[in-house]
């Protein structure tokens, strides 16, 4: 099985190798949902997050923190600084299988 894991070539295949130990409480917070709705028509976080954590649903941004890769792109990529990003509590978060 390890040989198959080492052959992952696409980003989707590589992301499949990542595992998560999710906490019950999110380490990601959208500070003001009105900013997402009224000021950010591009919804940039739905585009640059490699874990596809942010999804626009109706009139709110849904945050699926359980699949966060902890890359921090959301804390620097939101042009309105509307996302609070913290490390998950100890023992929780992303678990990389290949180092």
C-alpha positions, 0 to 999 in steps of 0.5 A, a space after each residue: 500500500 505504501 507504494 501506491 501512496 507514493 505514486 499520488 500525482 494530482 493534488 486531489 490524490 495527494 489531499 486524499 492521503 491527508 487525515 484529520 482529527 477534528 475538534 468539536 469547536 472550530 478554529 476558524 471564524 468568519 467575523 462578520 457574515 455581512 461583509 461576505 454578503 455585501 462587500 465580497 462578491 468574489 468570495 475569494 476564500 472559496 477559491 484559494 482554500 486548498 481544503 475547500 473549507 469555505 462554501 457560500 450557502 444562501 446568504 452565509 459562508 459555511 466553514 467546514 473546519 474539519 477539513 482544514 489543512 492549516 495552511 493559513 491562506 485564509 488569514 492572509 487571503 481575505 481582502 477584508 481580514 474577516 477570517 480569524 484563524 487559529 491553530 486547533 487545540 493540541 492533538 487536533 487538526 491535520 495529520 500528514 501521513 507522508 511527512 
